Amino acid sequence: MMDLIKLKSGDRRALSKTISLIESGEINSAIINENFPNMKKAEIWAITGSPGVGKSCICEHIIDNWLKKNQKIAVLAVDPSSPLSGGALLGDRIRINNSDHSENIFFRSLATRGQSGAIPSNIADILNLLSALNFEKILIETVGAGQAEVRVAAVSQYLLLVEAPDSGDMLQAEKAGLMELADILLVNKSDLERANEKAEQLSLAFQLSSNHPPPILMVSAKQNSGFEELFIEMEKLSKSGKNHKIKSRISLSFAWENLLWNHKDVSVILEKLESEQINLDEAINYLKEEL
């Protein structure tokens, strides 16, 4: 169980161990809320985009900006294959670049247990724990820009979508619904050719589909340009506290899905469904009554 004394003292090993207990299902938000009744909610940002667009470098700039303000930060890198690849490298870079602020930053790579591209079903409990421990900002980095990444909008307040001049995945992001959920759209590698063209494509896409397009900003992690404007827009969002109405629907859907897959009888129901002992309607009715 949770070691409350160590957790409240800021012990990082105790925090890592508690997150592992959440991942294994031994601790949930009900237990966290019982032990931390007066918690303040952290501000949660998510960043997503196709592999290779430069999300990790952008994360570093955002984290540096927060650390300069002496804010307590947690970074969750969602890795669809293993907690030791991809995201873990991001964590190492953050630890190296911000070694002077190590007491203010916590990094954790989260595995999705084989659910490629998804976010872990218990991530909301992890976010709840981090809020309880007075982390002010939480940054979630997801891999890819497919349908599964839409789920990150269920647990984050603000979503950054990253594109690059040479990425051809704008249509994929559009189909997945990511573009209409993004609070800020970033064209990274703005020092490359076609960066302006990519920004214009994004602007046109929103003119055709949205009455309230998000800011479309051009940044270059390589040249360290465009980030001041990004930080200004992030601060505006933070102060406004506004959120997309559509995110509430996604949040409800995500929470309902978690209830379903964490149901004590779901494995038995699946086996009966696969062996045709019951039909789909019977399975739904049973689970609906139990939920």
N, C-alpha and C positions, 0 to 999 in steps of 0.2 A: 504493500500500500504506500501512500504518499508519506514522505518524511517532511512534515510541515515545518519543523524547525529549520531544517537545512534549506528547504525551498524558499522560505521567507527571508533567510539570510543571504540568498543569492547564489547558493551552491549550484554550479553548472552541472556537475555530475548527477546531483539529485534531480535537476530539471530534465536532463537527458533520460534518466531512468524512468521518470514519471511519464514522459512522452512515450517511451517504449511500452509502459503499462497501458496507456491509452490505445496504442496501436494493437495491442493484444486483446483489447476489450475488457480489461480488468478495472479500468477507471473510465468514468464518463462525466458528462457535464453536471449531472445531478449531484455527484460526489464532490466535484469541484465547487459548485455553487454552495453546497452545504458548509464547506470549509472556508470559503471566501465570500461571505454574504454581501459585502459592500464594495465589490470590485468596480473599477472604472473600465469602460470598454476602450480597447486600443483602436487606433486608426489603421485600417487594413487596406493595403494596396496590392494589386496583382499586376504582373507584367507577363505578356505572352506574345508569341510570334513564331514564325517558322525557324527551324534550326539554321544557324549561320547568319541571322540578321543582326546579331550583336547585342542580344538581351543582357548578357553577363556584364559587358562593359558599361552599359547604361545603368545597370543595377549598382555598380561600383560608384558611379557619379552621384546617384540618388542617395546612397548610403553615406558617402562622404559629406554631402550637404546636410543630412540629418545629424551626423556626428558633430559637425561644426557647431550645431545648436545644442550640443550636449544632451541629445535625446537618447533614450534607451530603446534599442532596436532589436527586433528578431527577424531573421531571414529564413524562409522555408523554401527549399528548392525541391520541387516535385520531380522525381525521376521515375519514368515509367518502367524501367528495366531493373534497376538495382540502386540501393542507397549509396553505392560506392563509385558510380560512374556519372559523368556529366555534371550534375549538380554539386557533387563533392569537390570538384575542381574549382567551381565558383567559390565555395566556402574557403578553400585554401587561399585563393587570391585576396578575398576580403580580409582574412586574418592577417595576411602579410602586409597589405596596404594600410590597414588600420590597427596595427599592433599597439599603438599608443593609446587606443581607445578600447582595448579588449574587454574592459569591464562593462562597456556600454553596448556590446553587440553579441548576439547569440545566433549561431548558425545551426540549422538542422536540415539534413537531406532526408526526404520522405519517399519511401517506396510505395508503389501502388499495388503491390502484390499481384503482378501479372496483368492488371487491367491497363493495357497500353494506352497512354495518352490521357487517362482519367486522373482525377485528384482523389486522394484517399477518402473513404467514406467517413472516417473519424476526424477529419481535419478541423471540423467545427469545434470539437472537444479540445483539440490542441490549441486552437486560437483562444478558446475560453480560458485555458490554463495560463497562457501568456498574458492575457489581459489581467487575470487575477494577480499575476506577479509584477504588475505595473509596467509592462512594456508599453511604450507610447506609440511606436510605429511598428507595423509588421508588413514585410514585403514578401509576397509569394511569387516565385518564378515557376512557370509551367513550361513544358517542352512541347513544341508543335503548335499548330493553329487549326486544329480540327474541331469536330463537333464536341468532343469530350471537354475541350478547354472552355466551352461555354459554361460549364459547371463552376468554374472558378468565380464567376460573377455571383454565384449563390452565397459565397462566404466572404467576398471582398466588398468594400464600400466603393472603391474606385479601380478602374481597369485601364491599363496602358497597353495599347496594341502597337507592336513594332513591325514596320516593313522596311525593306531595303530596295535600292534602285534595281538590283539584279534579281529580286525575288519575283516569281510569277504566281504567288499564292494569294493575291488579292481576291480573286474569285472564290478560292477555297474559304477564305475568311468570311467573305460575303455570304456564301452558302451556309456556313456554320452559324451565322447570326452574330459573329463576334463584332463586326463593324458597327452594328446598331447598339451594341452594349458598351463600346469603348468610350471612355470619358476623355481620353487624349489619344490621338494617333500620331505616332512618331515615324518619320522617314529617317532612318539611321544611314550612315555613310554618305552624308550629303556632299562630301568632297568628290564623290564619283560622278561620272556622266550619267545622265538620265534621272538624277535625283529630283530635279524640278519637274520632269515629266511624270514621275511616280506621284509626286505631291498633287499635281494637276489631275491625274486620274482619280485619286482618292477624293479630291474636292468635287469633281464631276459626279462621282458615284453618290455622294451625299446630297448633291443638289437634286438628283433624280429621286432619292428615296427618303429624305429626312427633312423635317422643318427646323430641326435643331441640331445641326451638325456639330461634332466636337471640334476643338482646335486641332489643326494639322500642323505639326511643327517639324522642322528639319534640324537634325543634330548630327554631329560627327564626333564619335567617341575617340577616333584617331587624332583629330585636330582639336579636341576639347572645345567645340563650338556649339552654340545653340542651347546650352544647358541652363543658362540663366533664365531664358524665356520659359523653359520647361518648369523650372522651380517656381516661377511666378504663377504659372497656370495651376500647378499642383497646390500652391498655397491658396489660390482663389477657391478651388474645389474644397479644400480642407475647411476653409472658413464658412463656405456656403452650407456645407453639410448636406447638399442635395444629392439625390440618387435617382437613377432611372426607375420609373414605375415597373418596367418590364423585369427588372432585377428581383423585385418582390415575388413575382410569379415564379421565376427560376428558383429562388430561395425556397419557396413552398414546395415546389416539385422535387428539389434536391432532398429536403427534409423528409418528404413522404417516401421517396425512394430508399433513403437510409433506414426508415422504419421497416420497410418491406424486407430488405436484405438482412437486417439484424433480427428479424422475427425468429423466435426459438424453433418454429416448425418449418421454416422455409426449405430446409434440405429434404425433409420428409415429403413435403408437398411437391417439390421438384421431381423426386424419385417416382412418386405416384403418377405425376403428369407424364414423365418420360415412358413409364411402363403402361400408360393408357388406363390406369386404374380409375382415374378421374379425368374429366375434361377441363378446359381452361376456365369456363364459367364457374365450375365447382371449386376450382382452386382459388379464384378471385373472391368468391363469396365466403369461403372459409377464412381466408386471410383478412378480408374486410371486417368480418365479425370479430376476429381476434384483435385487430388493430383498434 
